[in-house]
Amino acid sequence: MTDAHQPMLHMIGNAHLDPVWLWRWQEGCAEAIGTCWAAIDRMEEGEGFVFSKGEAHIYAWIEELDPDLFARIRHYVAEGRWVIVNGWWIQPDCNVPSGESVIRQALYGKRWFRDRFGVEVPAGYNVDSFGHPGTFPMLLRHTGSTSYTFMRPNASEIDLPGEIFRWRAPDGSEVTAFRIQGAYNTSKREMPLPEKTDLHYDKIRAAGHPFMCFYGVGNHGGAPTKANIDEIERRIAAGERLKFSDPERFFEEVEGGDWPVHDDELQFHAVGCYAVASALKALNRKAESLLEQAEAAATLAARETGAPYPRETFARLWKVLLFNQFHDTLGGTSLESACVDSARELGGVVHGAELELNAAVRHLARTIAPSPSPEDATMLLVNMNGHAASCLMEAEPWVDKDVTSRRRVIDEDGAAVPFQYADPHGKTTGMQRIAFPLEVPAYGWRMLRFVTDEAGERAPTPGFGAETDARVFETGGYRLEIGADGAIASLRTADGLEVFDAPGHRATLVDDPTDTWGHGNGHLGLEGEAMRLERVRLIEDGAVRKVVEITCAARASRMTTAIVLPEDGRLPVELRVLLDWRERRTLLRLAYPVGAESMECEVPGGWAPRVMSGREVPGLRWLRARAKGRDVVLANDAKYSFAGKDGVVYVTALRSPVFAHHDPVPLEDGARYRYMDQGEHAFTFHLRAAPALSRGDALALAETLNKPVISTPHVARGGTGPARGSWLAVEAEGLHVSTLKMAEDDARTILRATELDGTGAELSVNGARATVGPRALATLEVGPDALRPLDGLERG
């Protein structure tokens, strides 16, 4: 293409590197070094070649392990031929991480690049991730990105108004986006560069605008080859309209164009990823939740007591979590050994966050006056969320194995709190676990006591649970009927509202012949072999709840669900599932026939409607179904894959393909394979139905389930604070207050909130007020008398 009036073809030299996939991270680390040396070799062989590379984690490896290479990279970054894109810590999965995790990718990645190279990185770039929620333009703009380059979903998976378009989020935020044509690499498995270049010329002629053409050996690294560069230089010398370039230069050229708008998600590709590697996904959720709780507690402890804020520790833990949100890691498409590595690393994040959470709570406890009766078992109950918690609390106050004294729970005013003895986790004589209703304000605490009182209740003898022929169970809040198949035949609220139109919490084994990714199949199947009832046991029957345990089985697998029915119908029904899974190339569906006419799920940075066509869709912690005469909310603590059809909401609890099996490789009968998600899995749902439930109601269920109230003995003696209160007075109706932390550079208090209902909302913190726009994300500095707006990088 030599017509001087034709748009330019930007040749993007890159080497997409999966630090984990069909290899463990140790090999990814070695290949990162080798790939970047290869790119340096190409730099030093000529003057024109430009190389694009992102992911701060890769550069951090190089800085530590090969300082000479790092120095050469810095030289070419300063020269403008080595261009940093993406600006994130890694290229993550974009549907499973929370909105806060997405922000931290940029917060830590862009800070790292600014510190080491003195550069800002405006070019968003996730060329291998499997799909993108519609909130992403907002998250990108909020963290300093103005453009976005992606490849999936491809043209066969989604129709777009153009290959360059303005991608608009529900809050109105926009980035200029470009979809890569074909692939991001030119390895032996992909189209050769001469043919690929000519194909892009055809696209330019058809579209009438510039394109990017990506070249270089990728996935396991490799960088552009000498043959690649020779081919481009030959064409440049012949006068063709192409040049060595990078995404930032491309977007500068197309900036201001009259590009069409896409105001929806970029989905769907590899939908099977959201129901595999269940243990990793559960650990990811736990790590995210604990880090947010620990940061909030440490911030309040610093404000209240002057305790040091462990900023470096939090940054280190977040970076480990962010690395393990890499799309092939958290997506579950890596080798089994790589999944084991990730589980170990995420376990370390959970432990590290728990250490910091415990330390901060201990510091905060020092501000609270001691119990008036030190001999009582005193419980300090702490809510580290930006939303009030309303729940059935479980605690095991230490009573020195005293099983003879009668006891009761009293609140801060000495009033009795209804309670019952619960099944203790330790099966040792004298262990007493109790359950009681509790409400704690946002970022607040309460102090309750488990006191000796002859008018109280004596602990029962050990041994909770007995098999029963009963199938109907009632409390003041709910009526439950168990069907002959073990599903919930009926669940009715105290005011007579029937939750299900047909048996609910029905477990079905569905044949699943797809590969690990679920390639080529957006509908994974809804029907199969239903589990059958084995037994029903009544575990607890007391003043505040009944606990009914149902065990069902099919083939070699068994599912036990403890159904917690509160006495207070304002509280949700809990479904505590323990699954022993032994199936191969099978998935487990849990069906909730609520008569849904529509449904929506939490997604990173907000929520999204979900079509009820049977298609598999990703979601986060809550799902809200809207039916005639009722709304139903289902919150979860570990699941990410859902579907809906004919009024039924489905949770895809897990899948069991072969590890890292990629079509079209056939699986042979009798061959040795390792199958995913074998063994025990534990997860919990909170289920609530009412004539009307808001997204705020759904969010509150999800927050309390995933970031539960902390119970700890109150042992501090020097405090003077009251027995109940809030360390930070937050009013956030219609908002999701997701984050409370201290700034990365100083002692500023940072709070983050997202508007839920599309109408705008007002946030109040200690009396200071700020307005958050419809569906918008706000990062705010909490000052003594004002809330100052910041971006996600904590800049004013």
URKAMO-V687902 format. One record per residue. N is the residue number from 1. PSI is psi in whole degrees, -180 to 180 (none if undefined). Layout:
# URKAMO-V687902
n=[N,N]
psi=[PSI,PSI]
This chain:
# URKAMO-V687902
n=[1,2,3,4,5,6,7,8,9,10,11,12,13,14,15,16,17,18,19,20,21,22,23,24,25,26,27,28,29,30,31,32,33,34,35,36,37,38,39,40,41,42,43,44,45,46,47,48,49,50,51,52,53,54,55,56,57,58,59,60,61,62,63,64,65,66,67,68,69,70,71,72,73,74,75,76,77,78,79,80,81,82,83,84,85,86,87,88,89,90,91,92,93,94,95,96,97,98,99,100,101,102,103,104,105,106,107,108,109,110,111,112,113,114,115,116,117,118,119,120,121,122,123,124,125,126,127,128,129,130,131,132,133,134,135,136,137,138,139,140,141,142,143,144,145,146,147,148,149,150,151,152,153,154,155,156,157,158,159,160,161,162,163,164,165,166,167,168,169,170,171,172,173,174,175,176,177,178,179,180,181,182,183,184,185,186,187,188,189,190,191,192,193,194,195,196,197,198,199,200,201,202,203,204,205,206,207,208,209,210,211,212,213,214,215,216,217,218,219,220,221,222,223,224,225,226,227,228,229,230,231,232,233,234,235,236,237,238,239,240,241,242,243,244,245,246,247,248,249,250,251,252,253,254,255,256,257,258,259,260,261,262,263,264,265,266,267,268,269,270,271,272,273,274,275,276,277,278,279,280,281,282,283,284,285,286,287,288,289,290,291,292,293,294,295,296,297,298,299,300,301,302,303,304,305,306,307,308,309,310,311,312,313,314,315,316,317,318,319,320,321,322,323,324,325,326,327,328,329,330,331,332,333,334,335,336,337,338,339,340,341,342,343,344,345,346,347,348,349,350,351,352,353,354,355,356,357,358,359,360,361,362,363,364,365,366,367,368,369,370,371,372,373,374,375,376,377,378,379,380,381,382,383,384,385,386,387,388,389,390,391,392,393,394,395,396,397,398,399,400,401,402,403,404,405,406,407,408,409,410,411,412,413,414,415,416,417,418,419,420,421,422,423,424,425,426,427,428,429,430,431,432,433,434,435,436,437,438,439,440,441,442,443,444,445,446,447,448,449,450,451,452,453,454,455,456,457,458,459,460,461,462,463,464,465,466,467,468,469,470,471,472,473,474,475,476,477,478,479,480,481,482,483,484,485,486,487,488,489,490,491,492,493,494,495,496,497,498,499,500,501,502,503,504,505,506,507,508,509,510,511,512,513,514,515,516,517,518,519,520,521,522,523,524,525,526,527,528,529,530,531,532,533,534,535,536,537,538,539,540,541,542,543,544,545,546,547,548,549,550,551,552,553,554,555,556,557,558,559,560,561,562,563,564,565,566,567,568,569,570,571,572,573,574,575,576,577,578,579,580,581,582,583,584,585,586,587,588,589,590,591,592,593,594,595,596,597,598,599,600,601,602,603,604,605,606,607,608,609,610,611,612,613,614,615,616,617,618,619,620,621,622,623,624,625,626,627,628,629,630,631,632,633,634,635,636,637,638,639,640,641,642,643,644,645,646,647,648,649,650,651,652,653,654,655,656,657,658,659,660,661,662,663,664,665,666,667,668,669,670,671,672,673,674,675,676,677,678,679,680,681,682,683,684,685,686,687,688,689,690,691,692,693,694,695,696,697,698,699,700,701,702,703,704,705,706,707,708,709,710,711,712,713,714,715,716,717,718,719,720,721,722,723,724,725,726,727,728,729,730,731,732,733,734,735,736,737,738,739,740,741,742,743,744,745,746,747,748,749,750,751,752,753,754,755,756,757,758,759,760,761,762,763,764,765,766,767,768,769,770,771,772,773,774,775,776,777,778,779,780,781,782,783,784,785,786,787,788,789,790,791,792,793,794,795,796]
psi=[103,2,119,-17,-7,145,157,144,117,118,117,99,125,172,81,129,117,107,-21,132,-97,22,161,171,-28,-40,-37,-39,-47,-42,-31,-44,-47,-42,-46,-33,-41,-40,-39,-41,-44,-37,-44,-6,-12,-177,-22,-31,132,136,136,132,138,-161,97,-32,-38,-46,-36,-40,-49,-43,-41,-39,-17,77,-32,-44,-41,-39,-40,-39,-45,-38,-47,-26,-45,-32,-17,6,-20,113,127,124,176,-57,3,169,-34,171,99,169,145,-1,-28,-41,151,166,-36,-40,-40,-44,-41,-30,-46,-40,-49,-36,-50,-33,-41,-46,-37,-40,-42,-33,-9,29,149,151,95,-12,101,147,105,87,-10,0,158,-9,166,127,160,-11,-7,-39,-36,-46,-38,-50,-35,-18,25,13,137,-8,168,127,130,171,-32,140,150,-176,-26,-11,-22,137,126,157,-8,166,-18,131,163,116,120,131,166,-25,-2,-7,144,147,155,125,151,133,125,138,127,-83,165,-2,173,49,-179,-22,-12,179,132,154,-43,-46,-39,-40,-46,-37,-40,-32,-40,-39,-38,-44,-40,-38,-28,23,166,158,160,138,117,136,158,154,133,-171,-66,22,-164,-40,166,151,167,-38,-39,-51,-41,-41,-44,-44,-36,-43,-39,-44,-29,0,14,155,73,160,155,130,-170,163,-37,-43,-38,-49,-30,-38,-37,-1,139,-1,158,71,146,162,136,119,42,-176,165,87,160,146,136,55,-15,-16,-21,0,11,168,52,-37,-40,-41,-39,-41,-38,-47,-44,-42,-45,-47,-45,-38,-41,-42,-44,-41,-43,-46,-41,-35,-47,-38,-40,-41,-40,-33,-9,10,141,138,121,63,-46,-37,-45,-43,-43,-45,-42,-42,-35,-44,-46,-41,-39,2,8,144,-34,-18,-64,-27,-13,21,13,177,156,-42,-35,-35,-38,-44,-46,-41,-40,-42,-42,-35,-37,-36,-45,-47,-44,-41,-38,-37,-46,-36,-45,-45,-44,-41,-38,-40,-45,-35,-27,-17,-10,135,147,166,142,-16,87,-19,-16,153,106,127,123,122,118,130,110,37,159,16,145,145,133,117,170,111,141,137,158,75,139,124,23,38,27,109,5,-30,142,147,160,164,131,151,-168,-23,4,4,145,139,127,140,169,157,137,168,113,147,-36,130,46,144,130,-9,131,117,137,155,139,150,146,141,131,133,166,136,43,-179,160,155,113,157,145,96,156,130,123,-19,0,-161,140,143,138,167,154,149,93,134,130,139,143,151,-8,147,-4,131,136,145,-179,-18,-26,155,124,134,128,129,170,-22,-2,-8,171,106,-33,138,115,137,171,-28,14,7,121,125,-42,146,-17,174,129,168,41,125,127,133,121,127,138,86,1,166,-174,-39,-20,31,140,13,100,-15,111,2,137,-22,154,-141,118,143,155,148,132,-48,161,135,141,115,-46,148,96,-159,-24,-12,160,144,118,130,125,129,127,159,155,141,-125,8,155,140,125,127,120,114,117,116,105,153,-32,113,-8,-16,153,158,136,139,102,109,131,114,127,105,127,24,161,134,48,149,159,121,136,122,137,91,89,9,31,128,-21,162,158,154,153,138,170,118,16,-139,165,144,154,127,146,61,4,-7,142,132,144,153,169,-119,-21,152,133,124,136,123,170,118,0,153,146,131,133,111,150,163,8,2,153,2,128,166,164,141,140,41,-5,133,132,140,127,100,-39,168,156,62,177,142,131,39,124,120,148,21,122,153,130,138,134,-9,160,123,158,129,146,157,32,145,-157,140,136,132,162,142,144,127,129,140,146,165,-32,130,130,170,-32,-38,-43,-44,-40,-41,-45,-42,-46,-34,-46,-27,72,161,138,132,128,147,140,106,-8,151,-11,-1,163,-2,161,170,-5,153,-172,138,-20,117,108,131,122,46,128,12,154,107,105,-26,136,120,172,151,158,-24,-17,-166,16,145,128,132,143,139,150,135,139,-30,-2,15,-7,152,159,133,133,129,114,35,-20,145,150,149,134,125,169,125,16,163,132,130,128,139,125,101,178,-28,16,155,113,125,140,171,-179,-13,9,35,140,none]
